Amino acid sequence: MDEVSISKLAPILLVFGPTASGKTAIGTQLAANFDGEVVNADSQQLYAGLPLLTALPTEAEKGGFTHHLYGHVPPDQPWSSGKWLREVTEVIRQIRSRGKRPILVGGTGLYFEALTRGLAEIPDVEHQALDRVVQLEQEQGLDAVRHKLAQIDPDAAARILGADRQRLVRALSVYEQTGQSLTSFQKNTKPVLAKQEWRGLVIVPEREALYNKINHRFDQMIEQGALEELQKFCKNWEDPALPLFKAIGVRSLIKVLRDELSVEAAITEAKRDTRRYAKRQLTWARGRTDGWQHFSDPAEILPTLQGALNQ
């Protein structure tokens, strides 16, 4: 396509929101109204195997519109922000070549940062540096890793949500290996998308309403067979280090399968963990999306954009 026709497809729409905020429905609405195709920007929804617990869009929710990068990665295949960035860059190119508008939807802030700010080329970490960090974790716990990281790289510590062991250990290992913070490498990056190519939209719901939606959605997951889905998954995949075992709700329901927790207690725990995760996503959204347009109600997004993009 020539530059003029490509410019008519701008801006690419980036939609970030916490879990259960209504992102899936908004993605389909935007695709319907702006001749678009939806692209996944959520790290858990990349994986196949637990469609209920990872809230993969159903065929009905897709509304007949093309969705990319959902449930296409085998459970035992490691993934990274770099892999996603390379893959999504090609998907965006293909969507544009068809004269369609890419609409990226998800709740993984790091993916959006990689796309709009760039992804650093970081030296490989040797096992000696990694071993030092792992030893710290084993002796003092993951909180000690986060505390040390916050001292030498507060920006990275703030970006990494919750008990994300892989990213916490990785960030501190980079410092142990190089003597430089992960953030210092990331500052010397170039974005994949230029600022004029995209428009950022953030769903920031009122907290109590969001928490009610989270609780209701998890009840629906259970009613639709989430526990049975996990039981079947565990028969084929046993390694607790697999990424999907980190999905919100999975660890709680596994305790049910092991007779360590009642179903009722597991549901309560999973809802609590989901609310905590959503809170961290909201914190990221408020602190890392300068220049993005914020909406407390996702229903406000479509009418706002119709005037701006249908001119």
C-alpha positions as CSV (number, residue, x, y, z in Angstrom):
1,M,0.0,0.0,0.0
2,D,1.2,3.6,-0.6
3,E,1.8,6.1,2.1
4,V,-1.5,7.9,1.5
5,S,-3.6,4.8,1.9
6,I,-1.7,3.8,5.0
7,S,-2.2,7.2,6.5
8,K,-6.0,6.7,6.1
9,L,-5.8,3.7,8.4
10,A,-4.3,5.7,11.3
11,P,-4.6,5.9,14.1
12,I,-4.2,2.3,15.2
13,L,-6.4,1.9,18.3
14,L,-4.9,0.6,21.5
15,V,-7.3,-0.3,24.2
16,F,-6.0,-1.1,27.7
17,G,-8.2,-2.0,30.7
18,P,-8.2,-4.2,33.8
19,T,-9.7,-7.6,33.9
20,A,-13.5,-7.8,33.6
21,S,-13.7,-4.1,32.4
22,G,-15.4,-4.9,29.1
23,K,-12.4,-4.8,26.8
24,T,-13.6,-7.8,24.7
25,A,-17.0,-6.2,23.8
26,I,-15.3,-2.8,23.1
27,G,-12.8,-4.5,20.7
28,T,-15.6,-6.0,18.7
29,Q,-17.6,-2.8,18.6
30,L,-14.6,-0.9,17.4
31,A,-13.9,-3.5,14.7
32,A,-17.6,-3.2,13.5
33,N,-17.6,0.6,13.4
34,F,-14.1,1.3,12.1
35,D,-13.5,-1.6,9.6
36,G,-11.0,-3.2,11.9
37,E,-9.5,-6.4,13.1
38,V,-8.9,-7.1,16.8
39,V,-5.4,-8.1,18.0
40,N,-4.7,-9.6,21.5
41,A,-2.5,-7.7,23.9
42,D,-2.9,-9.9,26.9
43,S,-0.2,-12.4,28.0
44,Q,-2.5,-15.1,29.3
45,Q,-4.9,-15.0,26.4
46,L,-2.0,-15.9,24.1
47,Y,-2.2,-19.5,25.4
48,A,-4.5,-22.4,24.4
49,G,-5.8,-24.7,27.1
50,L,-7.9,-22.8,29.5
51,P,-10.3,-20.7,27.5
52,L,-12.8,-20.1,30.4
53,L,-10.2,-19.2,33.0
54,T,-8.3,-16.9,30.7
55,A,-11.6,-15.4,29.4
56,L,-10.8,-16.0,25.7
57,P,-13.4,-14.4,23.5
58,T,-16.1,-16.8,22.4
59,E,-17.2,-16.9,18.7
60,A,-20.3,-15.0,19.8
61,E,-18.2,-12.3,21.4
62,K,-16.1,-12.0,18.3
63,G,-19.2,-11.1,16.4
64,G,-17.9,-12.5,13.1
65,F,-14.9,-10.1,13.1
66,T,-11.3,-11.3,12.7
67,H,-9.4,-11.7,16.0
68,H,-5.6,-12.4,16.1
69,L,-3.2,-14.0,18.6
70,Y,-5.8,-15.5,20.9
71,G,-5.2,-19.0,22.2
72,H,-2.6,-19.8,19.6
73,V,0.4,-20.6,21.8
74,P,0.8,-24.2,23.2
75,P,0.9,-24.3,27.0
76,D,4.5,-25.5,27.2
77,Q,5.9,-22.9,24.8
78,P,7.7,-20.0,26.6
79,W,6.7,-16.6,25.4
80,S,8.1,-13.1,26.0
81,S,7.3,-9.5,25.3
82,G,9.9,-9.6,22.5
83,K,8.2,-12.5,20.8
84,W,4.8,-10.8,21.1
85,L,6.3,-7.6,19.7
86,R,7.8,-9.3,16.7
87,E,4.6,-11.2,16.1
88,V,2.2,-8.3,16.5
89,T,4.3,-6.1,14.3
90,E,3.8,-8.5,11.4
91,V,0.1,-8.9,12.2
92,I,-0.3,-5.1,12.1
93,R,1.4,-5.0,8.8
94,Q,-0.9,-7.7,7.3
95,I,-4.0,-6.0,8.6
96,R,-3.0,-2.7,7.1
97,S,-2.2,-4.4,3.8
98,R,-5.8,-5.5,3.7
99,G,-7.0,-1.9,4.2
100,K,-8.2,-2.7,7.7
101,R,-7.6,-0.9,11.0
102,P,-5.7,-2.8,13.7
103,I,-7.4,-2.6,17.1
104,L,-5.2,-3.9,19.9
105,V,-7.0,-4.9,23.1
106,G,-5.6,-6.2,26.3
107,G,-4.5,-5.8,29.9
108,T,-0.7,-6.4,29.7
109,G,0.8,-3.0,30.1
110,L,4.3,-4.2,29.1
111,Y,3.1,-5.1,25.7
112,F,1.7,-1.7,25.0
113,E,4.9,-0.1,26.3
114,A,7.0,-2.3,24.1
115,L,4.9,-1.2,21.1
116,T,4.8,2.5,21.8
117,R,8.1,3.1,23.7
118,G,10.3,0.3,22.3
119,L,11.8,-2.8,23.8
120,A,15.4,-2.8,25.0
121,E,18.1,-5.1,23.7
122,I,19.4,-6.5,27.0
123,P,22.6,-8.7,27.3
124,D,22.1,-12.3,28.1
125,V,22.3,-13.1,31.8
126,E,24.9,-15.7,32.8
127,H,24.0,-18.4,35.2
128,Q,26.2,-17.0,38.0
129,A,24.2,-13.8,38.1
130,L,20.9,-15.7,38.0
131,D,22.0,-18.0,40.7
132,R,22.7,-15.2,43.1
133,V,19.2,-13.8,42.6
134,V,17.6,-17.3,43.0
135,Q,19.6,-17.9,46.1
136,L,18.3,-14.6,47.6
137,E,14.7,-15.7,46.8
138,Q,15.2,-19.1,48.3
139,E,16.7,-17.7,51.5
140,Q,14.5,-14.7,52.0
141,G,11.6,-15.0,49.7
142,L,10.3,-13.2,46.6
143,D,9.6,-10.0,48.6
144,A,13.3,-9.7,49.2
145,V,14.0,-9.8,45.5
146,R,11.4,-7.0,45.0
147,H,12.8,-5.0,47.8
148,K,16.4,-5.1,46.4
149,L,15.1,-4.4,42.9
150,A,13.2,-1.3,44.2
151,Q,16.5,0.0,45.7
152,I,18.5,-0.2,42.5
153,D,15.7,0.1,39.9
154,P,12.5,1.6,41.4
155,D,10.9,2.1,38.0
156,A,11.2,-1.6,37.1
157,A,9.9,-2.6,40.6
158,A,6.9,-0.4,40.1
159,R,6.1,-1.7,36.6
160,I,6.2,-5.4,37.6
161,L,2.8,-6.3,39.1
162,G,2.4,-8.6,42.0
163,A,4.3,-11.9,42.5
164,D,5.5,-12.1,38.9
165,R,8.6,-14.1,39.8
166,Q,9.9,-14.5,36.3
167,R,10.1,-10.7,35.6
168,L,11.3,-9.8,39.1
169,V,14.1,-12.3,39.0
170,R,15.0,-11.3,35.4
171,A,15.1,-7.6,36.3
172,L,17.4,-8.1,39.3
173,S,19.6,-10.6,37.3
174,V,20.2,-8.0,34.6
175,Y,21.6,-5.7,37.3
176,E,23.7,-8.5,38.8
177,Q,25.1,-9.3,35.4
178,T,25.7,-5.8,34.0
179,G,25.8,-3.4,36.9
180,Q,23.1,-1.4,35.1
181,S,19.4,-1.3,35.8
182,L,16.9,-2.8,33.4
183,T,15.3,0.6,33.1
184,S,18.6,2.1,31.9
185,F,18.6,-0.3,29.0
186,Q,14.9,0.4,28.3
187,K,15.4,4.1,28.1
188,N,17.6,3.7,24.9
189,T,14.8,2.2,22.8
190,K,12.7,3.2,19.8
191,P,9.0,2.6,19.5
192,V,7.6,0.3,16.8
193,L,4.8,2.8,16.2
194,A,5.3,6.5,15.9
195,K,3.1,8.7,18.1
196,Q,1.0,9.8,15.2
197,E,0.2,6.2,14.2
198,W,-1.8,5.3,17.3
199,R,-4.4,6.4,19.7
200,G,-4.5,5.1,23.2
201,L,-7.7,4.4,25.1
202,V,-7.9,3.3,28.7
203,I,-10.8,1.9,30.6
204,V,-10.6,3.0,34.2
205,P,-13.9,1.9,35.8
206,E,-15.1,2.9,39.3
207,R,-13.5,0.4,41.6
208,E,-16.5,-1.0,43.4
209,A,-18.4,-1.6,40.1
210,L,-15.4,-3.3,38.7
211,Y,-15.0,-5.6,41.7
212,N,-18.7,-6.5,41.4
213,K,-18.1,-7.5,37.8
214,I,-15.1,-9.5,38.7
215,N,-17.0,-11.5,41.3
216,H,-19.9,-12.1,39.0
217,R,-17.7,-13.2,36.1
218,F,-15.8,-15.7,38.2
219,D,-19.1,-17.2,39.4
220,Q,-20.1,-17.5,35.7
221,M,-16.8,-19.2,35.0
222,I,-17.5,-21.8,37.6
223,E,-21.0,-22.4,36.4
224,Q,-19.7,-22.8,32.8
225,G,-17.2,-25.5,33.9
226,A,-14.0,-23.8,34.8
227,L,-13.1,-26.4,37.5
228,E,-13.7,-29.2,35.0
229,E,-11.7,-27.4,32.4
230,L,-8.7,-27.1,34.8
231,Q,-9.0,-30.8,35.8
232,K,-8.8,-31.9,32.2
233,F,-5.9,-29.5,31.6
234,C,-3.9,-30.9,34.5
235,K,-4.2,-34.4,33.1
236,N,-2.2,-33.3,30.1
237,W,0.1,-30.7,31.6
238,E,1.7,-31.2,35.1
239,D,4.6,-28.8,35.2
240,P,3.7,-26.0,37.7
241,A,6.2,-23.7,36.0
242,L,4.0,-23.5,32.9
243,P,2.7,-19.9,32.3
244,L,-1.0,-20.9,32.5
245,F,-0.6,-22.1,36.0
246,K,0.0,-18.4,36.9
247,A,-3.4,-17.4,35.5
248,I,-5.6,-15.7,38.1
249,G,-7.8,-18.3,39.8
250,V,-5.9,-21.4,38.6
251,R,-3.8,-21.8,41.8
252,S,-6.9,-21.6,44.0
253,L,-8.9,-24.1,42.0
254,I,-5.9,-26.5,41.9
255,K,-6.2,-26.6,45.7
256,V,-9.7,-27.9,45.2
257,L,-8.4,-30.7,42.9
258,R,-5.9,-31.6,45.6
259,D,-8.5,-31.6,48.3
260,E,-6.6,-28.8,50.0
261,L,-9.5,-26.3,49.8
262,S,-13.3,-26.3,49.4
263,V,-14.8,-25.0,46.3
264,E,-16.4,-22.1,48.2
265,A,-13.1,-21.1,49.8
266,A,-11.3,-21.4,46.4
267,I,-13.8,-19.2,44.8
268,T,-13.5,-16.6,47.5
269,E,-9.7,-16.7,47.2
270,A,-9.7,-16.5,43.4
271,K,-12.1,-13.5,43.5
272,R,-9.8,-11.7,46.0
273,D,-6.7,-12.4,43.9
274,T,-8.5,-11.2,40.7
275,R,-9.5,-7.9,42.5
276,R,-5.9,-7.4,43.6
277,Y,-4.6,-8.0,40.1
278,A,-7.2,-5.5,38.7
279,K,-6.1,-3.0,41.3
280,R,-2.5,-3.3,40.1
281,Q,-3.6,-2.9,36.5
282,L,-5.5,0.3,37.4
283,T,-2.3,1.6,39.1
284,W,-0.3,0.9,36.0
285,A,-3.0,2.6,33.8
286,R,-3.0,5.8,36.0
287,G,0.8,6.0,36.1
288,R,1.9,4.9,32.7
289,T,-0.6,6.2,30.1
290,D,0.1,9.9,29.8
291,G,-1.5,11.1,26.6
292,W,-4.0,8.3,26.5
293,Q,-7.7,9.0,26.7
294,H,-9.3,7.6,29.9
295,F,-12.9,6.4,30.2
296,S,-14.7,5.4,33.4
297,D,-17.4,3.8,31.3
298,P,-16.4,1.7,28.2
299,A,-19.7,2.7,26.6
300,E,-18.3,6.2,26.2
301,I,-15.5,5.1,23.9
302,L,-17.5,4.4,20.7
303,P,-19.4,7.7,20.5
304,T,-16.3,9.6,21.4
305,L,-14.3,8.0,18.5
306,Q,-17.1,8.2,15.9
307,G,-16.9,11.9,15.7
308,A,-13.1,11.9,15.5
309,L,-12.5,9.0,13.1
310,N,-15.5,9.1,10.8
311,Q,-14.7,12.6,9.4
